[in-house]
Amino acid sequence: GQNIDQPTEMTATEGAIVQINCTYQTSGFNGLFWYQQHAGEAPTFLSYNVLDGLEEKGRFSSFLSRSKGYSYLLLKELQMKDSASYLCAVRDGGGGADGLTFGKGTHLIIQP
Amino acid sequence: DAGITQSPRHKVTETGTPVTLRCHQTENHRYMYWYRQDPGHGLRLIHYSYGVKDTDKGEVSDGYSVSRSKTEDFLLTLESATSSQTSVYFCAISDGTASYGYTFGSGTRLTVV
Protein backbone atom coordinates (compact mmCIF):
# COMPACT_ATOMS: atom_id res chain seq x y z
CA GLY A 1 0.00 0.00 0.00
CA GLN A 2 0.85 3.66 -0.04
CA ASN A 3 1.75 5.57 3.07
CA ILE A 4 3.00 9.13 3.32
CA ASP A 5 3.60 10.67 6.73
CA GLN A 6 4.18 14.28 7.65
CA PRO A 7 3.59 16.23 10.86
CA THR A 8 0.10 17.59 11.28
CA GLU A 9 1.07 21.04 12.48
CA MET A 10 4.18 23.13 13.05
CA THR A 11 4.77 26.60 14.41
CA ALA A 12 7.67 28.89 13.52
CA THR A 13 8.69 32.51 13.93
CA GLU A 14 8.82 35.14 11.23
CA GLY A 15 12.34 35.46 9.83
CA ALA A 16 13.40 32.02 11.05
CA ILE A 17 13.93 28.70 9.24
CA VAL A 18 11.64 25.67 9.38
CA GLN A 19 12.03 22.14 8.07
CA ILE A 20 8.98 20.03 7.24
CA ASN A 21 9.68 16.32 7.01
CA CYS A 22 7.96 13.69 4.91
CA THR A 23 8.47 9.94 4.95
CA TYR A 24 6.94 7.60 2.44
CA GLN A 25 6.43 3.92 1.74
CA THR A 26 5.05 3.35 -1.75
CA SER A 27 4.98 0.46 -4.16
CA GLY A 28 7.07 2.41 -6.65
CA PHE A 29 8.80 5.76 -6.90
CA ASN A 30 8.94 8.19 -9.77
CA GLY A 31 9.28 11.54 -8.08
CA LEU A 32 8.31 13.49 -4.98
CA PHE A 33 6.47 16.80 -5.02
CA TRP A 34 5.79 19.54 -2.51
CA TYR A 35 2.75 21.76 -2.75
CA GLN A 36 1.63 24.82 -0.82
CA GLN A 37 -2.01 25.32 -0.03
CA HIS A 38 -3.43 28.44 1.59
CA ALA A 39 -6.75 28.07 3.40
CA GLY A 40 -9.65 27.93 0.98
CA GLU A 41 -7.41 27.84 -2.07
CA ALA A 42 -6.02 25.30 -4.50
CA PRO A 43 -2.65 23.62 -3.95
CA THR A 44 0.20 25.21 -5.90
CA PHE A 45 3.39 23.47 -7.00
CA LEU A 46 6.57 24.23 -5.03
CA SER A 47 9.19 21.63 -5.89
CA TYR A 48 10.03 18.31 -7.50
CA ASN A 49 12.74 15.78 -6.60
CA VAL A 50 13.46 12.52 -8.35
CA LEU A 51 17.17 12.08 -7.59
CA ASP A 52 18.82 12.17 -4.18
CA GLY A 53 19.96 15.54 -3.01
CA LEU A 54 18.91 19.09 -2.51
CA GLU A 55 16.95 21.27 -4.93
CA GLU A 56 17.00 24.97 -4.14
CA LYS A 57 14.52 27.51 -5.38
CA GLY A 58 14.78 30.89 -3.71
CA ARG A 59 13.73 30.72 -0.07
CA PHE A 60 12.50 27.16 -0.50
CA SER A 61 14.62 24.02 -0.78
CA SER A 62 13.62 20.38 -0.96
CA PHE A 63 15.73 17.34 -0.16
CA LEU A 64 15.27 13.70 -1.10
CA SER A 65 16.80 10.44 0.09
CA ARG A 66 15.30 7.56 -1.88
CA SER A 67 17.05 4.87 0.16
CA LYS A 68 15.49 6.23 3.34
CA GLY A 69 12.11 7.09 1.85
CA TYR A 70 12.55 10.58 3.21
CA SER A 71 12.18 14.15 2.05
CA TYR A 72 12.09 17.55 3.66
CA LEU A 73 11.02 21.02 2.65
CA LEU A 74 13.14 23.82 4.05
CA LEU A 75 11.72 27.32 4.24
CA LYS A 76 14.10 30.18 5.01
CA GLU A 77 13.49 33.79 6.03
CA LEU A 78 9.94 32.96 6.96
CA GLN A 79 7.25 35.49 6.13
CA MET A 80 3.71 35.71 7.45
CA LYS A 81 2.41 34.76 4.00
CA ASP A 82 4.12 31.38 4.39
CA SER A 83 1.37 30.39 6.82
CA ALA A 84 -0.27 27.59 4.86
CA SER A 85 -0.51 23.84 4.56
CA TYR A 86 2.37 22.03 2.88
CA LEU A 87 1.56 18.81 1.06
CA CYS A 88 4.03 16.06 0.27
CA ALA A 89 3.08 13.87 -2.70
CA VAL A 90 4.66 10.87 -4.40
CA ARG A 91 4.29 9.65 -7.95
CA ASP A 92 4.71 5.92 -7.73
CA GLY A 93 3.94 5.00 -11.31
CA GLY A 94 5.97 5.25 -14.44
CA GLY A 95 3.52 7.16 -16.54
CA GLY A 96 1.65 10.41 -16.42
CA ALA A 97 -1.63 8.63 -15.95
CA ASP A 98 -0.86 7.60 -12.42
CA GLY A 99 -2.23 9.95 -9.87
CA LEU A 100 -0.08 11.46 -7.19
CA THR A 101 -0.54 10.08 -3.67
CA PHE A 102 -0.67 12.88 -1.13
CA GLY A 103 0.18 13.05 2.53
CA LYS A 104 -2.36 14.68 4.83
CA GLY A 105 -0.44 17.93 4.87
CA THR A 106 1.42 19.97 7.45
CA HIS A 107 -0.29 23.11 8.71
CA LEU A 108 2.44 25.70 9.24
CA ILE A 109 1.70 28.63 11.53
CA ILE A 110 4.03 31.63 11.39
CA GLN A 111 4.11 33.82 14.49
CA PRO A 112 5.40 37.40 14.56
CA ASP B 1 -4.24 32.65 -16.07
CA ALA B 2 -7.35 30.49 -15.80
CA GLY B 3 -5.94 27.43 -17.61
CA ILE B 4 -8.26 25.28 -15.55
CA THR B 5 -11.67 26.20 -14.23
CA GLN B 6 -14.18 24.32 -12.13
CA SER B 7 -17.90 24.89 -11.91
CA PRO B 8 -19.81 25.43 -9.81
CA ARG B 9 -17.61 26.85 -7.06
CA HIS B 10 -20.17 26.10 -4.39
CA LYS B 11 -23.17 23.81 -4.35
CA VAL B 12 -25.67 22.63 -1.79
CA THR B 13 -27.73 19.61 -2.75
CA GLU B 14 -30.08 17.15 -1.13
CA THR B 15 -29.34 13.54 -0.31
CA GLY B 16 -30.27 11.23 -3.15
CA THR B 17 -30.02 13.75 -5.97
CA PRO B 18 -27.52 13.44 -8.81
CA VAL B 19 -24.84 16.11 -9.05
CA THR B 20 -22.37 16.88 -11.83
CA LEU B 21 -19.22 18.91 -11.38
CA ARG B 22 -17.37 20.26 -14.38
CA CYS B 23 -13.68 20.78 -14.99
CA HIS B 24 -12.60 22.71 -18.06
CA GLN B 25 -9.00 23.22 -19.23
CA THR B 26 -7.47 25.33 -21.97
CA GLU B 27 -3.97 23.80 -21.78
CA ASN B 28 -4.66 20.83 -24.04
CA HIS B 29 -3.19 18.52 -21.40
CA ARG B 30 -3.77 14.81 -21.82
CA TYR B 31 -4.27 13.89 -18.17
CA MET B 32 -7.04 15.07 -15.90
CA TYR B 33 -7.86 14.06 -12.34
CA TRP B 34 -10.58 14.47 -9.76
CA TYR B 35 -9.61 14.59 -6.08
CA ARG B 36 -11.58 15.18 -2.93
CA GLN B 37 -10.10 16.84 0.12
CA ASP B 38 -11.39 16.22 3.62
CA PRO B 39 -9.99 17.15 7.03
CA GLY B 40 -7.81 14.37 8.37
CA HIS B 41 -7.57 12.64 4.99
CA GLY B 42 -5.80 15.00 2.69
CA LEU B 43 -6.29 14.79 -1.07
CA ARG B 44 -7.60 11.46 -2.33
CA LEU B 45 -7.90 10.45 -5.97
CA ILE B 46 -11.42 9.67 -7.19
CA HIS B 47 -11.00 9.10 -10.93
CA TYR B 48 -8.59 10.11 -13.61
CA SER B 49 -8.46 10.33 -17.39
CA TYR B 50 -5.58 9.69 -19.75
CA GLY B 51 -7.37 10.78 -22.90
CA VAL B 52 -10.75 11.30 -24.49
CA LYS B 53 -13.06 8.51 -23.35
CA ASP B 54 -10.19 6.89 -21.42
CA THR B 55 -10.80 6.94 -17.69
CA ASP B 56 -9.92 4.83 -14.68
CA LYS B 57 -10.74 4.53 -11.00
CA GLY B 58 -8.75 6.00 -8.16
CA GLU B 59 -8.63 5.27 -4.47
CA VAL B 60 -12.16 6.43 -3.55
CA SER B 61 -14.27 5.92 -6.67
CA ASP B 62 -17.38 4.30 -5.14
CA GLY B 63 -20.46 6.45 -5.75
CA TYR B 64 -18.77 8.51 -8.47
CA SER B 65 -18.61 8.30 -12.23
CA VAL B 66 -16.75 10.41 -14.78
CA SER B 67 -16.86 11.21 -18.45
CA ARG B 68 -14.48 12.86 -20.88
CA SER B 69 -15.96 13.41 -24.32
CA LYS B 70 -13.56 16.24 -25.21
CA THR B 71 -9.94 16.91 -24.29
CA GLU B 72 -10.89 20.07 -22.44
CA ASP B 73 -13.75 18.78 -20.28
CA PHE B 74 -13.80 16.23 -17.47
CA LEU B 75 -17.08 15.72 -15.65
CA LEU B 76 -17.56 14.16 -12.23
CA THR B 77 -21.02 12.82 -11.38
CA LEU B 78 -22.30 11.81 -8.00
CA GLU B 79 -25.01 9.40 -9.01
CA SER B 80 -27.01 9.71 -5.79
CA ALA B 81 -25.42 12.16 -3.39
CA THR B 82 -24.87 11.16 0.23
CA SER B 83 -23.77 13.21 3.22
CA SER B 84 -20.41 11.41 3.18
CA GLN B 85 -19.74 13.06 -0.16
CA THR B 86 -19.77 16.50 1.40
CA SER B 87 -16.27 17.67 0.56
CA VAL B 88 -14.11 20.01 -1.45
CA TYR B 89 -13.50 18.62 -4.93
CA PHE B 90 -10.41 19.57 -6.90
CA CYS B 91 -9.73 18.94 -10.53
CA ALA B 92 -6.12 18.77 -11.70
CA ILE B 93 -4.37 18.56 -15.05
CA SER B 94 -0.99 17.28 -16.15
CA ASP B 95 0.95 17.09 -19.40
CA GLY B 96 2.45 13.81 -18.24
CA THR B 97 6.09 14.85 -18.19
CA ALA B 98 8.02 13.55 -15.21
CA SER B 99 8.79 16.85 -13.54
CA TYR B 100 5.38 18.35 -14.13
CA GLY B 101 3.21 17.90 -11.11
CA TYR B 102 -0.31 19.06 -11.40
CA THR B 103 -2.10 22.32 -11.89
CA PHE B 104 -5.18 22.41 -9.74
CA GLY B 105 -8.48 24.13 -10.27
CA SER B 106 -9.89 26.39 -7.59
CA GLY B 107 -12.13 23.67 -6.20
CA THR B 108 -15.83 23.04 -5.73
CA ARG B 109 -17.24 23.05 -2.23
CA LEU B 110 -20.12 20.57 -2.19
CA THR B 111 -22.50 20.20 0.72
CA VAL B 112 -25.01 17.35 0.77
CA VAL B 113 -27.86 17.94 3.23
Chai-1 contact restraints between the chains, C-beta under 6 A:
chainA,res_idxA,chainB,res_idxB,connection_type,confidence,min_distance_angstrom,max_distance_angstrom,comment,restraint_id
A,F33,B,G101,contact,1.0,0.0,6.0,A-B,restraint_1
A,A42,B,F104,contact,1.0,0.0,6.0,A-B,restraint_2
A,A42,B,S106,contact,1.0,0.0,6.0,A-B,restraint_3
A,A42,B,G107,contact,1.0,0.0,6.0,A-B,restraint_4
A,P43,B,F104,contact,1.0,0.0,6.0,A-B,restraint_5
A,F45,B,G101,contact,1.0,0.0,6.0,A-B,restraint_6
A,Y48,B,S99,contact,1.0,0.0,6.0,A-B,restraint_7
A,G96,B,Y31,contact,1.0,0.0,6.0,A-B,restraint_8
A,G96,B,S94,contact,1.0,0.0,6.0,A-B,restraint_9
A,G96,B,G96,contact,1.0,0.0,6.0,A-B,restraint_10
A,A97,B,Y50,contact,1.0,0.0,6.0,A-B,restraint_11
A,G99,B,Y33,contact,1.0,0.0,6.0,A-B,restraint_12
A,G99,B,L45,contact,1.0,0.0,6.0,A-B,restraint_13
A,G99,B,Y48,contact,1.0,0.0,6.0,A-B,restraint_14
A,G99,B,G58,contact,1.0,0.0,6.0,A-B,restraint_15
A,F102,B,G42,contact,1.0,0.0,6.0,A-B,restraint_16
A,F102,B,L43,contact,1.0,0.0,6.0,A-B,restraint_17
A,K104,B,G42,contact,1.0,0.0,6.0,A-B,restraint_18
A,G105,B,G42,contact,1.0,0.0,6.0,A-B,restraint_19
